[in-house]
Structure formats: C-alpha cells, structure tokens
Amino acid sequence: MTVDEHVELSSYTTLGTGGPARAFARPNSAPEVDELLRWARERGLAVATVGLGSNLLVADEGVDALLLKLVGELASVSSDGDVVRAGGGAANAVVLHHARNAGLGGFEFACAIPGTVGGGVWMNGGAYGGDFAGVLERALVATKDGSGWLSPTELGLTYRHSELRHGQVVLRAELRLKPRPPDEIKAEVRELNARRKAAQPTNRRTFGSVFKNPQHELSAGRMLEACGLKGHRIGGAQISPKHANFIENADGATTADALALMAEARRRAHEQFGALLEHEVEFLGPLELPDL
Ligand SMILES: Cc1cc2nc3c(=O)[nH]c(=O)nc-3n(C[C@H](O)[C@H](O)[C@H](O)COP(=O)(O)OP(=O)(O)OC[C@H]3O[C@@H](n4cnc5c(N)ncnc54)[C@H](O)[C@@H]3O)c2cc1C
C-alpha cells in the first residue's frame, strides 16, 4: 500500500484551501484500512478520513496526521431488497442514482448534499426534513482496535452531529429505504434542486452552512444577513451575497481568511442578538475561533 507524504489538501476540499497532510493514503478495502491504522499507530500518528471535503476547513499549515481517502470497494454501492449498501467513500449522488434505479426512495433529501456516505454519517447530514439518522440502519466503523457495526443510537446521531471521532473510519453503511417509483424520485429531486438553486450559492467554492442554526427565531443565515454581512470580505474569502451562512472562496482565499470571517460573523451575531453561533463546518489541523 502506498502512503504519500505532504499531500496538499486544498484539492480535497470544496473551499479549495488548506495545507498538506503529513501522510495520505487511498485504501480500497477494509483490510487495507486495518493495515493503515496499524501503520499510523506504530508511528504514533493520528488518523482522519476525508470524504469529498464539502464540510472541511483545513489549517493552512497542514495536518500532522495520516489522512485516508476511501476508494474502490469502499466507495461502491449495491442493494438487496430495500437495503442499500454503500461504502463510506461513496458519493451521495452515486447512492441516490443507484437507489432511484432500484426503485427505492427516502434518500432524496441528500440530492443537494455534495458529500460522501461517510461524511454524511459523521455529520448526520440532512436537508428538507430528512437526514442520515432517518435512513441509516447501521454503519461499519473501523478503529485501531478493530471494527464493528454501530446503530444510529450508538453513533449518537443528533442535529448535524455524531459521536464519531478522528481515528474512527466509516467503512460502510446500510440504508433502509422504501419502494418508490423512479419517476417520482426524479421529480422530487428536480424540485428540491430548484429550491436549492433559488436560495443558496451554486457553482461557488464553499463548504456549505458555516454555522448550525441557533435556538432562535432567526436562522444563522437570516441573523448574519441582519448583521449586514452579506458580501463582507476578508482577504480572498467573502460571505455569500446570496446567503449569509455561506463563505465563498472569491479569489485565492486561505483558511485564515475564512476563519477570520467566521470570527467576525460570530462576534457580530453575539453583539446584536446575544447568540452563540456554533460552527457546523469541521476543523482539521490546529484551528480555533477566538472566545466571545
Ligand atoms: C454547496 C454545499 C451545500 C451543502 N448542503 C448541505 C445540506 O443541505 N445539508 C448538510 O447536512 N450538509 C450540507 N453541506 C455540507 C456537507 O456536504 C455535508 O456535511 C457532507 O455530509 C460532508 O460529507 P463529505 O464527504 O464531504 O465529508 P468531509 O467534508 O470530507 O468531512 C466531514 C467530516 O466527516 C469526516 N469523515 C468523512 N468521511 C468519513 C469516513 N468515511 N469515516 C469517518 N469520518 C469521515 C471527516 O473527517 C470530517 O470530520 C453542503 C456543502 C456544500 C459545499
């Protein structure tokens, strides 16, 4: 198995920022993941997995860890009855395509979540009233001490959250879906995509929602919009002029630019609304927001 050194992670994040990973490998089977976890343990190196990087902010100075990118068998999709079996590295779009062809509905909510199944389980990704917790039967998770199947309850799935920690690798997931005619699935996906296009920036380098929605009558986006932050720019990063809970890489942004924008947004939301915004985007490497 090849382990590469100092692989730039900016090409593995949808924002297009971030420094190098100390080590990087692309396992395509569970035994290869076991081997890599052993390899990292022998060197005292932390392990993290990258999906499609659509919810990742990676430190500019890089990550002192072995990064895994699941491919091959660990990104494949099959189904049996109304259960879809997907590798942790399978893109949601591929899973949805497979489910539609198999006449299985229930995963339509994921049509606009540009990530993988592993990232979806980690984040309990969701949209339009659906989420992974609602369809996930169980996930096979590998650690340096072995692997086992975990239920949604054991994974601790709540709003955009799981109890998974780096070093735990989602190898596979089983999704229980429901029979639905492919044409109906297609029509719903078309409608959801149109809604998404009308409300959020598309064809921009972003990492999705920056902050989780707070316990407040206003969503994070509406709150930041009311703070006058739409279009606000620091360095090459800007708050989307279309939706204030998105940060775009407008022109050669760095992670430091995006982090500075996040700190400013949090500060203003706290000042104006007393809200403590919690970031939804995952940090990788030495990144921290200042205290309020
Ligand atoms: C334009 C846009 C729109 C979006 N809309 C939505 C939305 O509507 N709803 C929503 O919930 N999210 C949304 N997102 C955010 C993002 O797509 C989701 O959080 C997605 O589930 C992340 O998946 P990923 O594979 O890209 O994970 P990554 O961003 O690569 O990683 C996210 C976290 O998961 C971990 N991880 C990834 N794969 C594995 C694995 N196999 N095993 C263990 N850990 C793993 C990573 O280490 C990291 O901590 C959006 C993002 C963009 C860019």
The ligand as an SDF file (V2000), in Angstrom:
LIG
                    3D

 53 58  0  0  0  0  0  0  0  0999 V2000
  -22.8460   23.6410   -1.6200 C   0  0  0  0  0  0  0  0  0  0  0  0
  -22.9650   22.8150   -0.3720 C   0  0  0  0  0  0  0  0  0  0  0  0
  -24.2170   22.5180    0.1300 C   0  0  0  0  0  0  0  0  0  0  0  0
  -24.3540   21.7380    1.2890 C   0  0  0  0  0  0  0  0  0  0  0  0
  -25.5900   21.4600    1.7620 N   0  0  0  0  0  0  0  0  0  0  0  0
  -25.7460   20.6890    2.8550 C   0  0  0  0  0  0  0  0  0  0  0  0
  -27.0300   20.3550    3.3490 C   0  0  0  0  0  0  0  0  0  0  0  0
  -28.0590   20.7060    2.7970 O   0  0  0  0  0  0  0  0  0  0  0  0
  -27.1170   19.5650    4.4530 N   0  0  0  0  0  0  0  0  0  0  0  0
  -25.9990   19.1160    5.1010 C   0  0  0  0  0  0  0  0  0  0  0  0
  -26.1320   18.4010    6.1090 O   0  0  0  0  0  0  0  0  0  0  0  0
  -24.7560   19.4440    4.6660 N   0  0  0  0  0  0  0  0  0  0  0  0
  -24.6050   20.2090    3.5700 C   0  0  0  0  0  0  0  0  0  0  0  0
  -23.3450   20.5320    3.1250 N   0  0  0  0  0  0  0  0  0  0  0  0
  -22.1640   20.1190    3.9170 C   0  0  0  0  0  0  0  0  0  0  0  0
  -21.5560   18.7720    3.5130 C   0  0  0  0  0  0  0  0  0  0  0  0
  -21.8450   18.4720    2.1640 O   0  0  0  0  0  0  0  0  0  0  0  0
  -22.0710   17.6370    4.4140 C   0  0  0  0  0  0  0  0  0  0  0  0
  -21.7270   17.8600    5.7710 O   0  0  0  0  0  0  0  0  0  0  0  0
  -21.4960   16.2810    3.9770 C   0  0  0  0  0  0  0  0  0  0  0  0
  -22.1570   15.2630    4.6900 O   0  0  0  0  0  0  0  0  0  0  0  0
  -19.9830   16.1620    4.2120 C   0  0  0  0  0  0  0  0  0  0  0  0
  -19.5550   14.9880    3.5440 O   0  0  0  0  0  0  0  0  0  0  0  0
  -18.0700   14.8680    2.9680 P   0  0  0  0  0  0  0  0  0  0  0  0
  -17.9260   13.5060    2.4230 O   0  0  0  0  0  0  0  0  0  0  0  0
  -17.7660   15.9730    2.0340 O   0  0  0  0  0  0  0  0  0  0  0  0
  -17.2390   14.9900    4.3080 O   0  0  0  0  0  0  0  0  0  0  0  0
  -15.9120   15.8470    4.5650 P   0  0  0  0  0  0  0  0  0  0  0  0
  -16.2470   17.2970    4.4230 O   0  0  0  0  0  0  0  0  0  0  0  0
  -14.8170   15.3190    3.7400 O   0  0  0  0  0  0  0  0  0  0  0  0
  -15.6830   15.5160    6.0850 O   0  0  0  0  0  0  0  0  0  0  0  0
  -16.5880   15.9590    7.0850 C   0  0  0  0  0  0  0  0  0  0  0  0
  -16.2640   15.2130    8.3900 C   0  0  0  0  0  0  0  0  0  0  0  0
  -16.5680   13.8390    8.2100 O   0  0  0  0  0  0  0  0  0  0  0  0
  -15.4170   13.0430    8.4450 C   0  0  0  0  0  0  0  0  0  0  0  0
  -15.4800   11.9130    7.5030 N   0  0  0  0  0  0  0  0  0  0  0  0
  -15.7000   11.9440    6.1790 C   0  0  0  0  0  0  0  0  0  0  0  0
  -15.7440   10.6960    5.6820 N   0  0  0  0  0  0  0  0  0  0  0  0
  -15.5320    9.8580    6.7200 C   0  0  0  0  0  0  0  0  0  0  0  0
  -15.4550    8.4410    6.8620 C   0  0  0  0  0  0  0  0  0  0  0  0
  -15.6120    7.6000    5.8290 N   0  0  0  0  0  0  0  0  0  0  0  0
  -15.2160    7.9360    8.0910 N   0  0  0  0  0  0  0  0  0  0  0  0
  -15.0310    8.7470    9.1690 C   0  0  0  0  0  0  0  0  0  0  0  0
  -15.1080   10.0940    9.0870 N   0  0  0  0  0  0  0  0  0  0  0  0
  -15.3470   10.6460    7.8840 C   0  0  0  0  0  0  0  0  0  0  0  0
  -14.2280   13.9720    8.2120 C   0  0  0  0  0  0  0  0  0  0  0  0
  -13.0890   13.5320    8.9150 O   0  0  0  0  0  0  0  0  0  0  0  0
  -14.7850   15.2850    8.7520 C   0  0  0  0  0  0  0  0  0  0  0  0
  -14.6440   15.3410   10.1410 O   0  0  0  0  0  0  0  0  0  0  0  0
  -23.1890   21.2880    1.9630 C   0  0  0  0  0  0  0  0  0  0  0  0
  -21.9180   21.5760    1.4440 C   0  0  0  0  0  0  0  0  0  0  0  0
  -21.8030   22.3350    0.2850 C   0  0  0  0  0  0  0  0  0  0  0  0
  -20.4250   22.6250   -0.2450 C   0  0  0  0  0  0  0  0  0  0  0  0
  1  2  1  0
  2  3  1  0
  2 52  2  0
  3  4  2  0
  4  5  1  0
  4 50  1  0
  5  6  2  0
  6  7  1  0
  6 13  1  0
  7  8  2  0
  7  9  1  0
  9 10  1  0
 10 11  2  0
 10 12  1  0
 12 13  2  0
 13 14  1  0
 14 15  1  0
 14 50  1  0
 15 16  1  0
 16 17  1  0
 16 18  1  0
 18 19  1  0
 18 20  1  0
 20 21  1  0
 20 22  1  0
 22 23  1  0
 23 24  1  0
 24 25  2  0
 24 26  1  0
 24 27  1  0
 27 28  1  0
 28 29  2  0
 28 30  1  0
 28 31  1  0
 31 32  1  0
 32 33  1  0
 33 34  1  0
 33 48  1  0
 34 35  1  0
 35 36  1  0
 35 46  1  0
 36 37  1  0
 36 45  1  0
 37 38  2  0
 38 39  1  0
 39 40  1  0
 39 45  2  0
 40 41  1  0
 40 42  2  0
 42 43  1  0
 43 44  2  0
 44 45  1  0
 46 47  1  0
 46 48  1  0
 48 49  1  0
 50 51  2  0
 51 52  1  0
 52 53  1  0
M  END
$$$$
